[in-house]
Amino acid sequence: MQPDNTAPRERLIRLWPRGLMGRVLFVLLASIGIVFVASWTLYEHAEAYIEDSDRFDLIGERLATDVRVIDGAPANTRAMLSTMLSTDDLRISWRPATAVLEIHQEPKGMNQLHARLVKANPILGHSALQLYTGGAGRWTDIGGTVELNDRSQISFTAPDILRSHVVTQGLATAAIVTLAVLLVAAMLVHALSLPLRALATVADTIGAGDWEPLAEKGPKEVRRLAHAINAMQTRITHLIEDRTEALAAVSHDLRTPLARLRLRAGFIGDAEAQDAIEADIDEMEAMVDGVLAYLSGEKEREATRATDLAAILMTIMDNATDRGDTVTYEGPDRLPLVLPSLAIKRVFTNLVENALHYAGSAAISVHLTARHVIVNIDDDGPGIPETEISRVTTPFYRVEASRSRRTGGLGLGLAIVKREVERADGTFSLGNRPGGGLRAQVTLPLHSVPVP
């Protein structure tokens, strides 16, 4: 029977807070704790930094010897003797007990040095040894006083014995520690934010057709939100599928009675009535075809492939010209891109047909930037009211409210354009031209490929 190794791992995981707030607080507290420990270690041991341990011990021995010599000398020779004993490494001066003696408060940073001197030279411990730093501009010097048996005082200074870079080293170390802590904290916060960024990415795809279930992991708040988004997206997907299937089924089933009506209209003796009925049947069939075309694009996407956009635009122009319409093209002769060719052809066909319907002419122009292809379809028609521009790309919406086929379509043309352009990672916009007319602008990414 294999041992169960899950319990230690579970205990380890429980140390990591389950909530987002708890995890952020944990990161902050951990960062503060690391800085505190590092700072305490730095300043606790900063007093031990000296230039040369051997030199420091030698100065301690010399100081102890000088104390013995001066303490045993007559009082009238001590001043001269202290001058004689002074060197560049250790300067000594003597003051009688009747003079004003120096009194210094030994800083805590000198505690270890004090203990080290006394341990190596016990005589200094019996002489009321006090240490202090050199003061402003002389931070590397160690000064001090020693009291002799007759309560006179020896003052001494050991220049340049502390490291000149104690403060600099401390600041550099503190900066390194701070940067390290910030780096660790940034990595932890980055890890905490990954589920949130994944949520934002999935939220951007809701309703666009490309959706994958979001992994329900991370803090409990994020897991609950991910679960709610997955459930919401599932409901939205089912609603869209049900609507699409219902409309497609109705539109498809209408073809049969329309075919019977067309057949029966052929037996009507009144030619005028027959033409009117057949015109109505043609309108209904066009409506059914438009709905089916829109819904077929909802359910299935065309694969991208190498496409010559310039050839598509010039073909649309030639077809319109052959019908007697006025369409012009201004742009390159070849423009290889990776696109869903049939969908893009439908996009520009719809835009040109709209321009011809409302203005009687259309002007196609292509402009290239470093990263995009911009295609403009301009006309000289009446344009669109500014309040309606944002709504005309809504499926089945028409600016002309009569719903007559003679004055407009079903309101699906621009909806198809917007959907297919966005699926090709492009953008679609409409705007009234300053001189009159409407401009439909399609911007596509410039993914160039060789076209044979």
Secondary structure as UniProt FT lines:
FT   HELIX           6..14
FT   HELIX           20..45
FT   HELIX           46..48
FT   HELIX           53..72
FT   HELIX           75..85
FT   STRAND          91..95
FT   TURN            97..98
FT   HELIX           108..110
FT   HELIX           111..120
FT   HELIX           122..125
FT   TURN            126..128
FT   STRAND          130..133
FT   TURN            136..137
FT   TURN            139..140
FT   STRAND          142..147
FT   TURN            149..150
FT   STRAND          153..158
FT   TURN            159..160
FT   TURN            164..165
FT   HELIX           166..205
FT   TURN            206..207
FT   HELIX           220..253
FT   HELIX           255..265
FT   TURN            266..267
FT   HELIX           271..299
FT   STRAND          305..308
FT   HELIX           309..322
FT   TURN            323..324
FT   STRAND          326..330
FT   STRAND          336..339
FT   HELIX           341..359
FT   STRAND          361..368
FT   STRAND          372..378
FT   TURN            386..393
FT   TURN            395..396
FT   TURN            401..402
FT   TURN            405..406
FT   HELIX           413..423
FT   TURN            424..425
FT   STRAND          427..432
FT   TURN            434..435
FT   STRAND          438..445
//
